[in-house]
Amino acid sequence: MNGPIRVFGEVLFDHFPDGTRVLGGAPFNQGAVVLTAAGVYSELKPQADIKVIDTVGAGDAFSAVMILGLTSGWALDLALRGAQGFASALVARRGATLDDRGFYRNFLGDWTT
């Protein structure tokens, strides 16, 4: 994933030097990547044994946790792992939102400590 995504990020940061600070993405089966304006690049592959049932909402779930982490002062790698983990858990269920509060409760403890 290092090639085109990294080049795109560098061009974006050059074009908007006072704006975008973090670029992240989760190309579905390839994992997640984050590139900062400072040149920090990190990627995380999903677990190989994830049973994918429904990908609807996975990108939104990833983005929501990345935003939560970055605005809460989490380290970049921690935000990336949290976002990837939440999105990976969501694709193993049907639907973008779930009625099972326990599903979310499992993550809330990690996100609020």
Secondary structure by P-SEA (a helix, b strand, c coil): cccaaaaaaaaaaaaccccccbbbbbccccbbbbbcccbbbbbbbcccccccccccaaaaaaaaaaaaaaaacccaaaaaaaaaaaaaaaaaccccccccaaaaaaacccccc
